[in-house]
């Protein structure tokens, strides 16, 4: 299949845009309705403003045991620029959503979350002590944009 046809289908149905929007709905529903699972997964809570999405893939799929062809749109999920999961939506060709999949099942997730949370904790303490954000960023590897958010939250 010509990639331009697939990209035109995406534009017509706003599939990737809808994938990103639906991620937030699905994530918030899961967080609010399954608090214990959410807290177990992330060892506490995450700051929503530190979560970002990046387009991963769009692809056509036909399984021989079904009659439908579907298009998958997939995004990577990052927390303070650490990859923590993926979110996929399966669309029918008419643009309707068939299913979606939120996956934080990576075996290294807890290690990444622990590292990020430790660095954020150190950054919060350093901000309270009056350290410069550029110095904190060098020490903790937390990008300046996130330190500015922390500074606003805890000032």
Secondary structure, DSSP 8 states (H G I E B T S, - for coil): --HHHHHHHHHHHTHHHHHHHHHHHHHHHHHHH-HHHHHHHHTS---GGGEEEEEEEEEEEE-TT-S-EEEEEEEEEEETTEEEEEEEEEEETTS-EEEEEEE---TTHHHHHHHHHHHHHHHHHHHHTT--HHHHHHHH---HHHHHHHHHHH-
